[in-house]
Amino acid sequence: MLSEQTIISQILKEKTDTTQKIHIAVSGGADSMCLLYLASKIADSNIVIHHVKHNVSDNTNKWADFVRESAHSLGFNIESQYIEHDLHFDSMTNFESEARKKRYDAIFSCMTEGDILLLGHHADDQVENVLINIFKGRGINGITSLQEKNTHSNGVVLLRPLINSHKKDIIAYLNSQGVSFVHDESNDSIDYDRNFIRNKVIPLLLNRFKSLKNSIISVH
């Protein structure tokens, strides 16, 4: 069960200075829409919403419109609190890692030291991350790579308030609150390593090892 008040309190606990801004990366998917909805309950004008357009899917502009309209309906000032980033790729080689780097670079360019960036990683992402890092031979440091909070080299605080919540609980919470979200069709493609692990490997392992997710999460 996702605890709304616990997550809001966790976010506010990190904001120790009135000059700090809270930034949210919002793709329009369930995880980021959950963060956006929770942030709308925080009475603070220093909240900045970032939507990154990868310009790969035919739905790119549709998703951007959805995030912008959702933010507006939740009471955010689109003129001052919403930023859209346009990304373009010369090659699809190593797309996942290149897209991740470009997303962070774009958002970081609008942040200053001490600002807080909310990321929608959740418990199921932890499981996927551990398995990816094991399969790619990244050692113990890679296995424990997704933390609830860490500070980037540029001084920006990366906060993952949903890291202890499971995807099913996030979706159940959104449904209970009447919050819509989009589905990125690229998440269904097993051409990408993470999707292959999420859609093929984990379901297979869960058939054999029922407590797989809890066992992996307990490593952290």
C-alpha positions in Angstrom: 0.0 0.0 0.0 1.4 3.4 -1.0 1.4 5.9 1.9 0.7 9.3 0.5 1.6 11.3 3.6 4.8 9.3 4.2 6.1 10.1 0.7 5.1 13.8 0.9 6.8 14.1 4.3 9.9 12.4 2.9 10.1 15.0 0.1 9.6 17.9 2.4 12.2 16.6 4.8 14.9 17.0 2.1 13.9 20.6 1.5 15.9 22.3 4.2 16.2 25.7 2.5 13.5 27.9 1.0 15.7 28.7 -2.0 15.9 25.0 -2.9 13.8 24.0 -5.9 12.1 20.6 -6.3 12.3 19.3 -9.8 10.2 16.4 -11.2 11.0 14.4 -14.3 7.6 13.6 -15.7 7.3 11.3 -18.7 3.5 10.8 -18.4 3.9 7.2 -17.2 2.4 5.8 -14.0 5.5 6.4 -11.8 6.1 10.0 -12.8 2.4 10.9 -12.7 2.3 9.6 -9.2 5.1 11.9 -8.2 3.4 14.8 -10.0 0.1 14.2 -8.3 1.8 13.9 -4.8 3.8 17.1 -5.5 0.6 19.0 -6.3 -0.3 18.5 -2.7 2.8 20.4 -1.6 2.2 24.1 -1.2 5.4 25.3 -2.7 5.9 27.5 -5.8 9.5 26.3 -6.1 8.4 23.1 -7.9 9.6 22.7 -11.5 8.2 20.0 -13.9 10.4 18.6 -16.7 9.1 16.7 -19.6 11.6 15.2 -22.1 10.6 14.6 -25.7 12.8 11.9 -27.2 11.2 12.3 -30.6 11.3 8.6 -31.3 7.7 7.6 -30.9 4.8 8.8 -33.0 3.1 9.6 -29.7 5.8 12.1 -28.6 3.7 15.3 -29.0 0.6 13.5 -27.6 2.5 12.6 -24.4 3.9 16.1 -24.1 0.4 17.6 -24.4 -0.9 15.1 -21.8 1.8 16.0 -19.3 1.3 19.8 -19.8 -2.4 19.5 -19.5 -2.2 17.3 -16.4 0.2 19.7 -14.7 -2.1 22.6 -15.5 -5.2 20.7 -14.1 -3.3 19.9 -10.9 -2.8 23.6 -10.3 0.8 24.1 -11.6 1.7 27.4 -13.4 2.6 26.2 -16.9 4.3 29.5 -17.7 6.8 29.3 -14.8 6.8 25.7 -13.5 6.8 23.6 -16.7 9.9 23.0 -18.9 9.9 20.9 -22.1 13.1 19.4 -23.4 13.6 18.3 -27.1 16.1 15.5 -27.6 17.4 14.2 -31.0 19.5 11.2 -31.7 21.9 10.7 -34.6 22.0 7.0 -34.0 19.9 4.3 -32.2 23.1 2.5 -31.1 23.2 2.2 -27.3 19.9 4.2 -27.3 19.0 3.4 -23.7 22.2 4.7 -22.2 22.5 7.7 -24.5 18.9 8.7 -23.9 19.4 8.5 -20.1 22.5 10.7 -20.3 20.8 13.3 -22.5 17.7 13.4 -20.3 19.8 14.0 -17.2 22.0 16.6 -19.0 18.9 18.5 -20.1 17.3 18.6 -16.7 20.6 19.3 -14.8 21.1 22.4 -17.0 18.1 23.9 -15.3 19.2 23.1 -11.8 21.6 24.5 -9.2 23.5 22.9 -6.4 21.3 21.8 -3.6 18.2 21.5 -5.8 16.2 18.2 -5.5 15.3 16.0 -8.5 12.4 13.6 -7.9 12.7 10.4 -9.9 10.0 7.8 -10.2 12.1 4.6 -9.6 10.2 2.0 -7.6 10.8 -1.4 -6.0 10.3 -3.3 -9.3 13.0 -1.1 -10.9 15.3 -2.2 -8.1 14.8 -5.8 -9.1 15.4 -5.1 -12.8 18.5 -3.1 -12.0 20.0 -5.8 -9.9 19.4 -8.4 -12.5 20.8 -6.2 -15.3 23.9 -5.4 -13.3 24.5 -9.1 -12.5 24.1 -10.2 -16.1 26.5 -7.4 -17.2 29.1 -8.3 -14.6 29.1 -5.0 -12.8 29.9 -6.4 -9.4 28.5 -5.6 -5.9 28.6 -1.8 -6.5 26.3 -2.2 -9.5 23.9 -4.5 -7.6 23.3 -1.7 -5.0 23.2 1.1 -7.5 19.6 2.5 -7.0 19.5 4.2 -3.7 16.6 6.2 -2.1 18.8 9.3 -2.1 22.2 10.2 -3.4 24.0 13.4 -4.4 25.2 13.8 -8.0 28.7 15.2 -8.6 27.1 18.6 -9.5 25.6 18.9 -6.1 22.0 18.0 -7.1 20.1 15.7 -4.8 18.5 12.7 -6.5 15.5 11.5 -4.5 13.5 8.4 -5.3 10.4 8.6 -3.0 8.7 5.6 -4.6 11.7 3.3 -4.3 10.0 1.1 -1.6 6.6 1.0 -3.4 5.8 -1.7 -6.0 4.4 -0.8 -9.4 1.1 -2.5 -8.7 0.6 -0.3 -5.6 1.4 2.8 -7.6 -1.1 2.0 -10.2 -3.7 1.1 -7.6 -3.1 4.4 -5.9 -3.5 6.4 -9.2 -6.7 4.5 -10.0 -8.1 5.3 -6.6 -7.3 9.0 -7.1 -8.6 9.1 -10.7 -5.2 10.0 -12.1 -4.6 9.1 -15.7 -1.2 8.0 -17.2 0.2 7.0 -20.5 1.7 3.7 -21.7 4.9 4.0 -23.7 4.7 1.2 -26.3 8.5 1.0 -26.4 8.3 -0.7 -22.9 6.8 -3.7 -24.6 9.7 -4.2 -27.0 12.2 -6.8 -25.8 14.9 -5.3 -28.1 16.0 -3.3 -25.0 17.8 -5.2 -22.2 15.6 -3.8 -19.4 12.4 -4.7 -21.2 13.6 -8.2 -21.9 14.4 -8.7 -18.3 11.1 -7.1 -17.2 8.8 -8.9 -19.7 10.6 -12.3 -20.1 13.2 -13.1 -17.5 11.4 -11.9 -14.3 8.0 -13.6 -15.0 9.9 -16.8 -15.7 11.9 -16.6 -12.5 8.8 -15.7 -10.5 7.1 -19.0 -11.6 10.0 -20.8 -9.9 11.0 -18.5 -7.1 7.9 -16.8 -5.7 9.8 -14.6 -3.3 12.3 -13.4 -5.9 11.4 -9.7 -5.7 11.5 -9.5 -1.9 14.7 -11.5 -1.8 16.5 -9.1 -4.2 15.2 -6.0 -2.5 16.4 -7.3 0.8 20.0 -7.1 -0.5 19.9 -3.3 -0.3 
